[in-house]
């Protein structure tokens, strides 16, 4: 009887813990931690000589909301915003200013889905296509598996394991909230590219077999030459040994 009562007590305790814990929201991303940062190179379309280094760093995690410090590194300008994780909506001084495209879902399947964006100053949901067929691209921590999200005005590569934006093209009609807060005229009236430049986050394991395969493919002429020389030397050595 005492055992049953203790079990009931434990069950009630865990229920209250789940209901009233400050961490009720199940964090969907492994990188949702204080101190994690991502740096991107932002270039207006058609003018790659002009670029901005945008850094966003998580300074607090509050259930379904994160506090993010945004910094233009080459101008030393910073802003602090809040981001709702589940919708990617961005708030500045408690005012919703837009949506960020810096992250999306992990382990997605190929198909069509709705995607929240800000177009022509209106926050709306558009239809986009997702292609999660096995593809890899280079990132600051090595080659990572990615998936393609594309629509009429956007084309983006997201890391498959972490959902972090790796590379993208954004039409001038689409507004990225992390850039919008800085009021940069060049990026208001032009399409632009964003590429992940640096991070301290763990965005997923590197596929070792894929790395080995890429190394073989990219260095095949050298490998073939070395293999040919090695085989030739072995043949010469064996013939020399036989003649003795």
N, CA and C of each residue as an Amber inpcrd file, in Angstrom:
protein
   732
   0.8310000  -1.2070000   0.0000000   0.0000000   0.0000000   0.0000000
   0.8720000   1.2660000   0.0000000   1.9230000   1.2250000   0.8390000
   2.8480000   2.3570000   0.9070000   3.5350000   2.5680000  -0.4410000
   3.8780000   1.4410000  -1.0900000   4.5440000   1.4910000  -2.4020000
   3.6450000   2.1580000  -3.4350000   2.3370000   1.7850000  -3.4110000
   1.3710000   2.3500000  -4.3670000   1.2260000   3.8450000  -4.1430000
   1.1530000   4.2560000  -2.8770000   1.0050000   5.6760000  -2.5700000
   2.2240000   6.4750000  -3.0310000   3.4240000   5.8880000  -2.8300000
   4.6400000   6.5800000  -3.2570000   4.6910000   6.7200000  -4.7750000
   4.1990000   5.6680000  -5.4800000   4.1550000   5.7280000  -6.9400000
   3.2100000   6.8290000  -7.4060000   2.0560000   6.9310000  -6.7220000
   1.1020000   7.9900000  -7.0580000   1.7270000   9.3640000  -6.8390000
   2.4720000   9.4870000  -5.7240000   3.1260000  10.7550000  -5.4250000
   4.1210000  11.1530000  -6.4950000   4.8800000  10.1740000  -6.9920000
   5.8510000  10.4470000  -8.0440000   5.1670000  10.8720000  -9.3340000
   4.0710000  10.1990000  -9.6700000   3.3180000  10.5280000 -10.8900000
   2.7800000  11.9480000 -10.8170000   2.1990000  12.3140000  -9.6460000
   1.6560000  13.6630000  -9.4750000   2.7600000  14.7010000  -9.5720000
   3.9200000  14.3760000  -8.9590000   5.0600000  15.3030000  -9.0160000
   5.4920000  15.5720000 -10.4520000   5.6250000  14.5100000 -11.2530000
   6.0710000  14.6730000 -12.6390000   5.0360000  15.4120000 -13.4770000
   3.7440000  15.1940000 -13.1890000   2.7000000  15.9160000 -13.9140000
   2.7940000  17.4110000 -13.6450000   2.9690000  17.7670000 -12.3560000
   3.1190000  19.1830000 -12.0150000   4.3900000  19.7690000 -12.6220000
   5.4500000  18.9620000 -12.6440000   6.7150000  19.4200000 -13.2310000
   6.5520000  19.7380000 -14.7050000   5.8360000  18.8660000 -15.4140000
   5.6140000  19.0600000 -16.8560000   4.7270000  20.2620000 -17.1120000
   3.6950000  20.4340000 -16.2750000   2.7350000  21.5070000 -16.4970000
   3.2860000  22.8820000 -16.1500000   4.1250000  22.9550000 -15.1190000
   4.5490000  24.2600000 -14.6170000   6.0350000  24.5480000 -14.7690000
   6.7460000  23.6480000 -15.4100000   8.1700000  23.9000000 -15.6260000
   8.3520000  25.0590000 -16.5860000   9.4330000  25.8090000 -16.4050000
   9.7490000  26.9060000 -17.3180000  10.1880000  26.3970000 -18.6700000
  10.4460000  25.1000000 -18.7700000  10.9110000  24.5250000 -20.0330000
   9.8830000  23.5710000 -20.6190000   8.6210000  23.9850000 -20.5180000
   7.5410000  23.1410000 -21.0280000   7.6870000  22.9050000 -22.5240000
   8.0440000  23.9740000 -23.2440000   8.1490000  23.8750000 -24.6950000
   9.3070000  22.9470000 -25.0630000   8.9950000  21.9010000 -25.8210000
  10.0250000  20.9460000 -26.2450000  10.8870000  21.5940000 -27.3230000
  12.1380000  21.8590000 -27.0190000  13.0130000  22.5430000 -27.9510000
  13.2610000  21.6650000 -29.1820000  12.8990000  22.1600000 -30.3730000
  13.0250000  21.3480000 -31.5920000  14.4030000  21.3820000 -32.2320000
  15.3070000  22.2230000 -31.7170000  16.6110000  22.3780000 -32.3490000
  17.7350000  22.1780000 -31.3300000  18.7800000  21.4590000 -31.7100000
  19.8940000  21.2130000 -30.7800000  20.7250000  22.4590000 -30.4840000
  20.6170000  23.4800000 -31.3170000  21.4320000  24.6810000 -31.1570000
  20.7520000  25.7640000 -30.3110000  19.5840000  25.4780000 -29.7640000
  18.8690000  26.4770000 -28.9570000  19.4960000  26.5960000 -27.5660000
  20.6210000  27.2910000 -27.5040000  21.3480000  27.4510000 -26.2420000
  21.9330000  28.8590000 -26.1710000  22.0580000  29.3630000 -24.9680000
  22.6860000  30.6710000 -24.7870000  24.1200000  30.6410000 -25.3070000
  24.5070000  31.7070000 -25.9720000  25.8780000  31.8130000 -26.4490000
  26.1170000  31.2760000 -27.8400000  25.1440000  30.5600000 -28.3980000
  25.2900000  30.0380000 -29.7580000  25.1110000  31.1970000 -30.7540000
  25.9940000  31.2590000 -31.7340000  25.8940000  32.3340000 -32.7150000
  26.0430000  31.7870000 -34.1330000  25.5570000  32.5830000 -35.0840000
  25.6890000  32.2850000 -36.5030000  26.0620000  33.5850000 -37.2080000
  27.0350000  33.5150000 -38.0950000  27.4450000  34.6890000 -38.8630000
  27.2180000  34.4340000 -40.3440000  26.6440000  35.4230000 -41.0190000
  26.2950000  35.2830000 -42.4310000  26.8950000  36.4200000 -43.2440000
  27.2780000  36.0860000 -44.4490000  27.6860000  37.0960000 -45.4130000
  26.4690000  37.4410000 -46.2720000  26.0890000  38.6990000 -46.2520000
  24.9100000  39.1680000 -46.9800000  25.3650000  40.0660000 -48.1170000
  25.0210000  39.6890000 -49.3620000  25.4680000  40.4390000 -50.5380000
  24.2850000  40.8220000 -51.4150000  24.1460000  42.0970000 -51.7740000
  23.1040000  42.4980000 -52.7260000  23.3250000  41.8180000 -54.0740000
  22.2680000  41.4180000 -54.7090000  22.3620000  40.7270000 -55.9990000
  22.9770000  41.6610000 -57.0390000  24.0030000  41.1530000 -57.7070000
  24.6340000  41.9230000 -58.7620000  25.7960000  42.7880000 -58.3050000
  26.0350000  42.8430000 -56.9820000  27.1420000  43.6570000 -56.4800000
  27.8320000  42.8910000 -55.3500000  28.6920000  41.9430000 -55.7220000
  29.3410000  41.1020000 -54.7290000  30.5110000  41.8050000 -54.0410000
  30.8720000  42.9930000 -54.5100000  31.9300000  43.7520000 -53.8480000
  31.4160000  44.3750000 -52.5530000  30.1000000  44.5450000 -52.4560000
  29.4810000  45.1060000 -51.2600000  28.8540000  43.9660000 -50.4600000
  29.2490000  43.8280000 -49.2160000  28.6540000  42.7750000 -48.3940000
  28.5890000  43.2140000 -46.9360000  27.7110000  42.5760000 -46.2090000
  27.5410000  42.8260000 -44.7880000  27.7640000  41.5170000 -44.0370000
  28.3920000  41.5900000 -42.8750000  28.5530000  40.4220000 -42.0180000
  27.5270000  40.5220000 -40.8870000  26.5190000  39.6800000 -40.9860000
  25.4350000  39.6820000 -40.0030000  25.6390000  38.5470000 -39.0070000
  25.6600000  38.8840000 -37.7470000  25.7980000  37.8850000 -36.6790000
  24.5360000  37.8900000 -35.8290000  23.9580000  36.7040000 -35.6220000
  22.8720000  36.6120000 -34.6430000  23.2480000  35.6040000 -33.5650000
  23.0870000  36.0660000 -32.3250000  23.5190000  35.2860000 -31.1770000
  22.3840000  35.1450000 -30.1760000  22.1830000  33.9340000 -29.6890000
  21.1390000  33.6670000 -28.6990000  21.6380000  34.0960000 -27.3330000
  20.9250000  35.0390000 -26.6920000  21.3300000  35.4970000 -25.3650000
  20.3770000  35.0250000 -24.2770000  19.2370000  34.4420000 -24.6860000
  18.3350000  33.8330000 -23.7030000  17.3260000  32.9420000 -24.4180000
  16.8940000  31.8900000 -23.7320000  15.8900000  30.9650000 -24.2630000
  14.7240000  30.9350000 -23.2930000  13.5360000  31.3240000 -23.7670000
  12.3440000  31.4290000 -22.9140000  11.2100000  30.6290000 -23.5360000
  11.2010000  29.3140000 -23.2630000  10.1720000  28.4320000 -23.8240000
  10.1420000  28.5680000 -25.3480000   9.0100000  29.0680000 -25.8990000
   8.8650000  29.1770000 -27.3490000   9.3940000  30.5080000 -27.8790000
  10.2240000  31.1720000 -27.0950000  10.7580000  32.4700000 -27.4960000
  12.2560000  32.5010000 -27.1920000  13.0210000  33.0620000 -28.1190000
  14.4390000  33.2750000 -27.8570000  14.7600000  34.7620000 -28.0000000
  15.6940000  35.2140000 -27.1690000  16.1660000  36.5880000 -27.2620000
  17.4550000  36.5580000 -28.0780000  17.4940000  37.3640000 -29.1280000
  18.6120000  37.3220000 -30.0810000  19.2600000  38.6980000 -30.2100000
  20.5890000  38.7210000 -30.1210000  21.3260000  39.9510000 -30.3920000
  21.8000000  39.9160000 -31.8430000  21.3940000  40.9220000 -32.6080000
  21.7810000  41.0380000 -34.0110000  22.8740000  42.0890000 -34.1330000
  23.9340000  41.7580000 -34.8640000  25.0500000  42.6910000 -35.0180000
  25.5440000  42.7040000 -36.4590000  25.7050000  43.8950000 -37.0050000
  26.4060000  44.0470000 -38.2820000  27.8780000  44.2410000 -37.9280000
  28.6730000  43.2060000 -38.1110000  30.0460000  43.1990000 -37.6250000
  30.9230000  44.2480000 -38.2850000  30.7030000  44.4960000 -39.5710000
  31.5560000  45.4790000 -40.2370000  31.0680000  46.9220000 -40.0450000
  30.0170000  47.0990000 -39.2190000  29.5540000  48.4440000 -38.8850000
  29.3960000  48.6350000 -37.3770000  29.5730000  47.5410000 -36.6110000
  29.4660000  47.5790000 -35.1440000  28.1320000  48.1460000 -34.6770000
  27.0730000  47.7200000 -35.3430000  25.7190000  48.1400000 -34.9630000
  24.9780000  46.9120000 -34.4380000  24.2830000  47.0660000 -33.3010000
  23.5770000  45.9260000 -32.7050000  22.1290000  46.2670000 -32.3880000
  21.2930000  45.2510000 -32.4540000  19.8870000  45.3460000 -32.0580000
  19.5370000  44.0720000 -31.3050000  18.5560000  44.1540000 -30.4180000
  18.0880000  42.9720000 -29.6950000  16.6220000  42.7300000 -30.0270000
  16.3010000  41.5100000 -30.4560000  14.9350000  41.1620000 -30.8290000
  14.5270000  39.8730000 -30.1310000  13.2450000  39.5700000 -30.1860000
  12.7190000  38.2950000 -29.7050000  12.1640000  37.5260000 -30.9000000
  12.3770000  36.2220000 -30.8890000  11.9210000  35.3840000 -32.0010000
  11.0630000  34.2570000 -31.4490000   9.8620000  34.1260000 -31.9930000
   8.9970000  33.0130000 -31.6260000   9.4420000  31.7950000 -32.4270000
   9.9090000  30.7710000 -31.7340000  10.5410000  29.6280000 -32.3960000
   9.5820000  28.8940000 -33.3260000   8.3640000  28.6680000 -32.8760000
   7.4250000  27.8410000 -33.6450000   6.9590000  28.4960000 -34.9340000
   6.9880000  29.8320000 -35.0090000   6.4940000  30.5250000 -36.2050000
   7.5720000  31.3400000 -36.9140000   8.7110000  31.5790000 -36.2610000
   9.8120000  32.3800000 -36.7630000   9.4700000  33.8700000 -36.8370000
   8.4170000  34.2950000 -36.1550000   8.0510000  35.7110000 -36.1080000
   9.0410000  36.4620000 -35.2220000   9.3440000  37.6950000 -35.6300000
  10.3530000  38.4920000 -34.9290000   9.7000000  39.7430000 -34.3350000
  10.0810000  40.0490000 -33.0760000   9.4980000  41.1820000 -32.3540000
  10.6050000  42.1290000 -31.9030000  10.4010000  43.4160000 -32.1690000
  11.3120000  44.4620000 -31.7280000  10.5380000  45.4090000 -30.8280000
  10.9780000  45.5250000 -29.5550000  10.2520000  46.3490000 -28.5680000
   8.7790000  45.9440000 -28.4890000   8.5440000  44.6280000 -28.4440000
   7.2000000  44.0420000 -28.3220000   6.3160000  44.2940000 -29.5480000
   6.8970000  44.7520000 -30.6360000   6.1430000  44.9670000 -31.8770000
   6.6070000  43.9650000 -32.9270000   5.6510000  43.2350000 -33.5040000
   5.9980000  42.2640000 -34.5390000   6.4350000  42.9950000 -35.7940000
   7.6870000  42.7200000 -36.2010000   8.2170000  43.4400000 -37.3690000
   8.3420000  42.5610000 -38.6030000   8.2660000  41.2470000 -38.4190000
   8.4070000  40.3870000 -39.5910000   8.6960000  38.9470000 -39.2250000
   9.3470000  38.2620000 -40.1560000   9.6430000  36.8370000 -40.0190000
  11.0990000  36.6090000 -40.4150000  11.7740000  35.7180000 -39.7060000
  13.1310000  35.3670000 -40.1020000  13.1430000  34.0670000 -40.8950000
  14.0650000  33.9830000 -41.8270000  14.2390000  32.7830000 -42.6500000
  15.4960000  32.0210000 -42.2310000  16.1000000  32.4130000 -41.1140000
  17.3850000  31.8640000 -40.7080000  17.3360000  30.4110000 -40.2400000
  16.1490000  29.9060000 -39.9770000  16.0280000  28.4920000 -39.6250000
  14.6470000  27.9890000 -40.0250000  14.5480000  26.6770000 -40.1910000
  13.2670000  26.0480000 -40.5110000  13.2850000  24.6440000 -39.9290000
  12.4770000  23.7680000 -40.4140000  12.3070000  22.4500000 -39.8230000
  13.5090000  21.5400000 -40.0900000  13.6180000  20.5100000 -39.2670000
  14.6590000  19.4980000 -39.4440000  14.0440000  18.2050000 -39.9710000
  14.8640000  17.3930000 -40.6160000  14.4710000  16.0590000 -41.0950000
  13.1650000  16.0940000 -41.8960000  13.0810000  17.0140000 -42.8200000
  11.8570000  17.1870000 -43.6080000  11.7660000  16.1340000 -44.7120000
  10.5680000  15.9960000 -45.2410000  10.3360000  15.0890000 -46.3650000
  10.0260000  15.9010000 -47.6170000  10.3410000  15.3290000 -48.7640000
  10.0640000  15.9950000 -50.0320000   8.5650000  16.1950000 -50.2060000
   8.1760000  17.3840000 -50.6470000   6.7530000  17.6680000 -50.8390000
   6.5030000  19.1570000 -50.9010000   5.2380000  19.5330000 -50.7370000
   4.8120000  20.9310000 -50.7500000   4.2680000  21.3130000 -49.3910000
   4.5800000  22.5310000 -48.9460000   4.1210000  22.9700000 -47.6270000
   3.8910000  24.4740000 -47.6280000   3.2840000  24.9730000 -46.5560000
   3.0920000  26.4100000 -46.3770000   4.2930000  26.9770000 -45.6240000
   4.7060000  28.1730000 -46.0070000   5.9050000  28.7810000 -45.4340000
   5.6090000  30.2420000 -45.1250000   5.8330000  30.6300000 -43.8680000
   5.5260000  31.9950000 -43.4330000   6.6470000  32.9490000 -43.8340000
   6.3040000  34.0280000 -44.5370000   7.2770000  35.0350000 -44.9710000
   6.6200000  36.4090000 -44.8970000   7.4560000  37.4320000 -45.0640000
   6.9420000  38.8060000 -45.1870000   7.2230000  39.2810000 -46.5990000
   6.1480000  39.5300000 -47.3540000   6.2620000  39.9400000 -48.7540000
   5.5390000  41.2730000 -48.9330000   6.2320000  42.2200000 -49.5340000
   5.6310000  43.5410000 -49.8030000   4.9960000  44.1230000 -48.5410000
   5.7240000  43.9810000 -47.4330000   5.3210000  44.5380000 -46.1400000
   4.1290000  43.8340000 -45.4980000   3.7820000  42.6410000 -46.0050000
   2.6890000  41.8610000 -45.4140000   3.1890000  40.4760000 -45.0210000
   2.8760000  40.0630000 -43.7870000   3.2410000  38.7210000 -43.3420000
   2.1810000  37.7450000 -43.8370000   2.6290000  36.7700000 -44.6220000
   1.6870000  35.8510000 -45.2480000   2.3060000  34.4670000 -45.3820000
   1.4830000  33.5110000 -45.7210000   1.9470000  32.1400000 -45.9180000
   1.9070000  31.8200000 -47.4050000   3.0150000  31.2980000 -47.9270000
   3.0770000  30.9600000 -49.3440000   3.3640000  29.4680000 -49.5110000
   3.0320000  28.9460000 -50.6750000   3.3180000  27.5480000 -50.9890000
   4.7620000  27.4190000 -51.4750000   5.4800000  26.4760000 -50.8950000
   6.8580000  26.2290000 -51.3220000   7.0680000  24.7350000 -51.5180000
   8.0860000  24.4110000 -52.2950000   8.4490000  23.0140000 -52.5250000
   9.6900000  22.6750000 -51.7110000   9.7000000  21.4710000 -51.1540000
  10.8560000  20.9830000 -50.4080000  11.4040000  19.7570000 -51.1120000
  12.7060000  19.7910000 -51.3680000  13.3930000  18.6470000 -51.9690000
  14.4370000  18.1640000 -50.9620000  14.1380000  17.0340000 -50.3280000
  15.0470000  16.5140000 -49.3100000  15.8330000  15.3000000 -49.7970000
  15.8740000  15.1220000 -51.1220000  16.6970000  14.0430000 -51.6640000
  18.1390000  14.2920000 -51.2550000  18.8840000  13.2230000 -51.0360000
  20.2230000  13.3480000 -50.4510000  21.1250000  14.2660000 -51.2770000
  21.4960000  15.3880000 -50.6590000  22.4010000  16.3540000 -51.2910000
  23.2790000  16.9530000 -50.2050000  24.4800000  17.3520000 -50.5880000
  25.4370000  17.9000000 -49.6340000  25.9850000  19.2140000 -50.1490000
  26.3900000  20.0660000 -49.2170000  27.0620000  21.3020000 -49.5950000
  28.1040000  21.6350000 -48.5490000  29.0130000  22.5320000 -48.9220000
  30.0860000  22.9040000 -48.0010000  29.5760000  23.9090000 -46.9720000
  29.9430000  23.7100000 -45.7060000  29.6080000  24.6290000 -44.6180000
  30.8950000  24.9480000 -43.8510000  30.8530000  25.9100000 -42.9320000
  32.0610000  26.2330000 -42.1630000  32.6190000  25.0710000 -41.3450000
  31.8080000  24.0360000 -41.0790000  32.3210000  22.9020000 -40.3020000
  32.4730000  21.6410000 -41.1590000  32.4080000  21.8090000 -42.4670000
  32.5450000  20.6600000 -43.3640000  31.2910000  20.4460000 -44.1900000
  31.3130000  19.3940000 -44.9970000  30.1470000  19.1070000 -45.8330000
  29.0020000  18.5670000 -44.9800000  27.8040000  19.1210000 -45.2390000
  26.6180000  18.7190000 -44.4890000  25.4900000  18.3770000 -45.4530000
  24.6410000  17.4820000 -45.0110000  23.4590000  17.1800000 -45.8070000
  22.4930000  18.3480000 -45.7150000  21.9020000  18.7140000 -46.8460000
  20.9940000  19.8540000 -46.9000000  19.7160000  19.4800000 -47.6400000
  18.7110000  20.3420000 -47.4860000  17.5080000  20.2130000 -48.3170000
  17.1840000  21.5660000 -48.9230000  16.5270000  21.5310000 -50.0690000
  16.2000000  22.7430000 -50.8180000  14.7500000  23.1320000 -50.5730000
  14.5470000  24.4070000 -50.2090000  13.1990000  24.9700000 -50.0850000
  13.0850000  26.0780000 -51.1150000  12.1250000  25.9600000 -52.0100000
  12.0300000  26.9310000 -53.0990000  10.5950000  27.3490000 -53.3740000
  10.4610000  28.6170000 -53.7680000   9.1720000  29.1730000 -54.1550000
   9.3960000  30.1980000 -55.2460000   8.3710000  30.9990000 -55.5490000
   8.4920000  31.9810000 -56.6240000   9.5160000  33.0720000 -56.3120000
   9.6840000  33.3880000 -55.0180000  10.5240000  34.5160000 -54.6370000
  11.7380000  34.1300000 -53.8000000  11.8480000  32.8650000 -53.4470000
  12.9450000  32.4320000 -52.5760000  13.5030000  31.0900000 -53.0340000
  14.7610000  30.8790000 -52.7100000  15.4020000  29.5920000 -52.9720000
  16.4850000  29.4130000 -51.9040000  16.2780000  28.4620000 -50.9980000
  17.1310000  28.3640000 -49.8250000  17.5820000  26.9380000 -49.5620000
  18.8120000  26.8240000 -49.0530000  19.3470000  25.5430000 -48.6100000
  19.4090000  25.5390000 -47.0960000  18.7510000  24.5550000 -46.4920000
  18.7730000  24.4000000 -45.0370000  19.5180000  23.1300000 -44.6610000
  20.2220000  23.1910000 -43.5280000  20.8860000  22.0020000 -43.0190000
  19.8300000  20.9830000 -42.6120000  20.0070000  19.7490000 -43.0360000
  19.0000000  18.7080000 -42.8210000  18.8500000  18.3530000 -41.3440000
  19.9500000  18.3270000 -40.6080000  19.9160000  17.9000000 -39.2070000
  19.5270000  19.0060000 -38.2350000  19.9210000  20.2440000 -38.5410000
  19.6900000  21.3300000 -37.5870000  18.6320000  22.3310000 -38.0290000
  18.3030000  22.3520000 -39.3370000  17.3300000  23.3180000 -39.8360000
  17.8930000  24.7130000 -40.0350000  19.2070000  24.8780000 -39.8640000
  19.8370000  26.1940000 -40.0000000  20.0350000  26.5460000 -41.4760000
  19.7930000  27.8130000 -41.8000000  19.9940000  28.2890000 -43.1630000
  21.4810000  28.2410000 -43.5260000  21.7810000  27.6390000 -44.6550000
  23.1580000  27.5360000 -45.1330000  23.4280000  28.5440000 -46.2470000
  22.4870000  28.6510000 -47.1660000  22.7050000  29.4840000 -48.3560000
  21.3380000  29.8360000 -48.9190000  21.1840000  31.0610000 -49.4250000
  19.8870000  31.3560000 -50.0410000  19.9370000  32.5550000 -50.9680000
  18.8660000  32.6470000 -51.7760000  18.6150000  33.8040000 -52.6370000
  17.2420000  34.3300000 -52.2420000  17.1500000  35.6460000 -51.9880000
  15.8900000  36.2550000 -51.5710000  15.5440000  37.3940000 -52.5150000
  14.3290000  37.3780000 -53.0300000  13.8550000  38.4390000 -53.9070000
  13.7210000  39.7430000 -53.1250000  13.8000000  40.8630000 -53.8480000
  13.6740000  42.1730000 -53.1920000  12.2970000  42.3730000 -52.5710000
  11.3220000  41.5540000 -52.9700000   9.9760000  41.6810000 -52.3960000
   9.8550000  40.9770000 -51.0440000  10.8130000  40.0950000 -50.7450000
  10.7830000  39.3430000 -49.4910000  11.6770000  40.0360000 -48.4700000
  11.1620000  40.1920000 -47.2490000  11.9090000  40.8990000 -46.2120000
  12.3760000  39.9200000 -45.1340000  13.6640000  39.9360000 -44.8480000
  14.2420000  39.1550000 -43.7570000  14.3120000  40.0520000 -42.5260000
  13.6040000  39.6720000 -41.4620000  13.4690000  40.5400000 -40.2860000
  14.8060000  40.8580000 -39.6330000  15.7570000  39.9110000 -39.6580000
  17.0520000  40.1430000 -39.0310000  17.8370000  41.2380000 -39.7500000
  17.5120000  41.4660000 -41.0120000  18.1630000  42.5270000 -41.7850000
  17.3170000  43.8000000 -41.7500000  16.0140000  43.6180000 -41.7430000
  15.0850000  44.7450000 -41.7720000  15.3050000  45.7120000 -40.6030000
  15.6930000  45.1840000 -39.4320000  15.8380000  46.0380000 -38.2440000
  16.9210000  47.0960000 -38.4090000  17.8500000  46.8990000 -39.3550000
  18.9620000  47.8260000 -39.5170000  18.7000000  48.9370000 -40.5370000
  17.5760000  48.8560000 -41.2460000  17.2210000  49.8930000 -42.2270000
  18.3520000  50.1390000 -43.2350000  18.7520000  49.0690000 -43.9330000
  19.8060000  49.1770000 -44.9450000  19.1550000  49.3750000 -46.3170000
  19.2610000  50.5630000 -46.9070000  18.5940000  50.8470000 -48.1880000
  18.9680000  49.8710000 -49.2970000  20.2670000  49.4900000 -49.3620000
  20.7170000  48.6000000 -50.4320000  20.0020000  47.2520000 -50.4180000
  19.5790000  46.8250000 -49.2330000  18.9260000  45.5220000 -49.1200000
  17.4080000  45.6240000 -49.1010000  16.9030000  46.8520000 -49.1280000
  15.4540000  47.0330000 -49.2120000  14.9640000  46.9730000 -50.6510000
  15.7780000  47.4510000 -51.5640000  15.3340000  47.6030000 -52.9400000
  16.0310000  46.6590000 -53.9140000  16.7730000  45.6820000 -53.3630000
  17.4780000  44.7350000 -54.2170000  17.2890000  43.3130000 -53.7040000
  17.3590000  42.3640000 -54.6100000  17.4410000  40.9710000 -54.1910000
  18.8340000  40.7630000 -53.5990000  18.9670000  39.7400000 -52.7400000
  20.2820000  39.5340000 -52.1440000  20.5100000  38.0600000 -51.8150000
  21.7810000  37.7410000 -51.5770000  22.1920000  36.3910000 -51.2070000
  22.6560000  36.3890000 -49.7580000  22.4110000  35.2680000 -49.0740000
  22.8930000  35.0740000 -47.7030000  23.6210000  33.7340000 -47.6510000
  24.7960000  33.7240000 -47.0340000  25.5700000  32.4960000 -46.9290000
  26.1700000  32.3790000 -45.5310000  26.0280000  31.1950000 -44.9280000
  26.5980000  30.9570000 -43.6100000  28.1140000  31.0690000 -43.6820000
  28.6610000  31.9140000 -42.8050000  30.0900000  32.2250000 -42.8370000
  30.8410000  31.5870000 -41.6590000  30.1900000  31.5750000 -40.4720000
  30.8410000  31.0370000 -39.2870000  29.7880000  30.7140000 -38.2270000
  30.0890000  29.7450000 -37.3670000  29.1930000  29.3950000 -36.2660000
  29.9490000  28.5950000 -35.2120000  29.4600000  28.6430000 -33.9780000
  30.0040000  27.7900000 -32.9230000  29.0150000  26.6960000 -32.5410000
  27.9690000  26.5490000 -33.3640000  26.9200000  25.5690000 -33.0810000
  27.2620000  24.2040000 -33.6580000  26.7080000  23.1950000 -33.0330000
  26.7970000  21.8420000 -33.5720000  25.5980000  21.6560000 -34.4910000
  25.8260000  21.7390000 -35.7850000  24.7030000  21.6600000 -36.7230000
  24.5380000  20.2610000 -37.3180000  25.1540000  19.2850000 -36.6850000
  24.9390000  17.9140000 -37.1400000  26.2330000  17.2250000 -37.5040000
  26.2020000  15.9040000 -37.5200000  27.4160000  15.1360000 -37.8130000
  27.8310000  15.2350000 -39.2740000  29.1250000  15.1940000 -39.4860000
  29.6550000  15.1540000 -40.8460000  29.5960000  13.7180000 -41.3420000
  29.1350000  13.5270000 -42.5590000  29.0620000  12.1880000 -43.1420000
  30.4670000  11.7750000 -43.5970000  31.1050000  10.9260000 -42.7960000
  32.4920000  10.5270000 -43.0640000  32.6270000   9.8160000 -44.4140000
  31.6980000   8.9000000 -44.7050000  31.7670000   8.1690000 -45.9790000
  31.6650000   9.1150000 -47.1600000  30.7790000  10.1120000 -47.0160000
  30.6400000  11.0990000 -48.0920000  31.9110000  11.9280000 -48.2290000
  32.5310000  12.2780000 -47.0980000  33.7780000  13.0360000 -47.1320000
  34.8700000  12.2410000 -47.8440000  34.9660000  10.9490000 -47.5220000
  35.9710000  10.0870000 -48.1580000  35.7210000   9.9920000 -49.6610000
  34.4390000   9.8120000 -50.0330000  34.0800000   9.7090000 -51.4480000
  34.4410000  10.9990000 -52.2010000  34.1260000  12.1580000 -51.5900000
  34.4480000  13.4380000 -52.2270000  35.9570000  13.6030000 -52.3790000
  36.6980000  13.1880000 -51.3650000  38.1570000  13.2850000 -51.4330000
  38.7000000  12.4530000 -52.5960000  38.1620000  11.2390000 -52.7630000
  38.6040000  10.3590000 -53.8490000  38.2670000  10.9630000 -55.2090000
  37.0220000  11.4640000 -55.3320000  36.5830000  12.0350000 -56.6170000
  37.4080000  13.2610000 -56.9870000  37.5700000  14.1970000 -56.0240000
  38.2740000  15.4480000 -56.3130000  39.7770000  15.2510000 -56.5370000
  40.3240000  14.1910000 -55.9550000  41.7700000  13.9560000 -56.0730000
  42.0820000  12.7080000 -56.9010000  41.1060000  12.2940000 -57.7150000
  41.2780000  11.0560000 -58.4640000  42.5290000  11.0460000 -59.3570000
  42.8290000  12.1250000 -60.1040000  44.0440000  12.0890000 -60.9520000
  45.3180000  11.8180000 -60.1470000  45.4410000  12.4910000 -58.9840000
  46.6310000  12.2950000 -58.1530000  46.6630000  10.8880000 -57.5830000
  45.4980000  10.4170000 -57.1010000  45.4190000   9.0670000 -56.5400000
  45.7530000   8.0280000 -57.6010000  45.2050000   8.2420000 -58.8110000
  45.4710000   7.3050000 -59.9130000  46.9590000   7.2840000 -60.2590000
  47.5780000   8.4880000 -60.2950000  49.0040000   8.5810000 -60.6120000
  49.8530000   7.8710000 -59.5620000  49.5440000   8.1280000 -58.2840000
  50.2940000   7.4920000 -57.2000000  50.1160000   5.9760000 -57.2080000
  48.8790000   5.5510000 -57.4770000  48.6010000   4.1140000 -57.5340000
  49.3650000   3.4690000 -58.6950000  49.4110000   4.1470000 -59.8460000
  50.1280000   3.6200000 -61.0170000  51.6200000   3.5050000 -60.7320000
  52.1780000   4.5360000 -60.0990000  53.6050000   4.5170000 -59.7640000
  53.9050000   3.3890000 -58.7840000  53.0190000   3.2400000 -57.7770000
  53.2180000   2.1920000 -56.7640000  53.1680000   0.8040000 -57.3970000
  52.1690000   0.5840000 -58.2620000  52.0470000  -0.7160000 -58.9290000
  53.2470000  -0.9830000 -59.8320000  53.6810000   0.0550000 -60.5540000
  54.8510000  -0.0950000 -61.4450000  56.1050000  -0.4580000 -60.6520000
  56.2920000   0.2050000 -59.5170000  57.4510000  -0.0850000 -58.6710000
  57.4020000  -1.5020000 -58.1170000  56.1910000  -1.9410000 -57.7510000
  56.0280000  -3.3060000 -57.2430000  56.3570000  -4.3350000 -58.3250000
  55.8880000  -4.0560000 -59.5540000  56.1570000  -4.9750000 -60.6750000
  57.6540000  -5.0370000 -60.9590000  58.3090000  -3.8700000 -60.9900000
  59.7640000  -3.8190000 -61.2320000  60.5100000  -4.5630000 -60.1280000
  60.0800000  -4.3510000 -58.8980000  60.7410000  -5.0040000 -57.7530000
  60.6140000  -6.5220000 -57.8500000  59.4040000  -7.0040000 -58.1770000
  59.1800000  -8.4610000 -58.2650000  59.9960000  -9.0710000 -59.4080000
  60.0220000  -8.3650000 -60.5590000  60.8020000  -8.8790000 -61.7060000
  62.2970000  -8.9240000 -61.3580000  62.7500000  -7.8640000 -60.6800000
  64.1600000  -7.8140000 -60.2840000  64.4750000  -8.9660000 -59.3120000
  63.5230000  -9.2650000 -58.4340000  63.7190000 -10.3390000 -57.4490000
  63.7390000 -11.6880000 -58.1190000  62.8690000 -11.8680000 -59.1520000
  62.7970000 -13.1500000 -59.8700000  64.0910000 -13.3910000 -60.6580000
  64.6000000 -12.3360000 -61.3080000  65.8170000 -12.4910000 -62.1100000
  67.0240000 -12.8470000 -61.2410000  66.9910000 -12.4630000 -60.0080000
  68.0680000 -12.8320000 -59.0850000  67.9900000 -14.3220000 -58.7410000
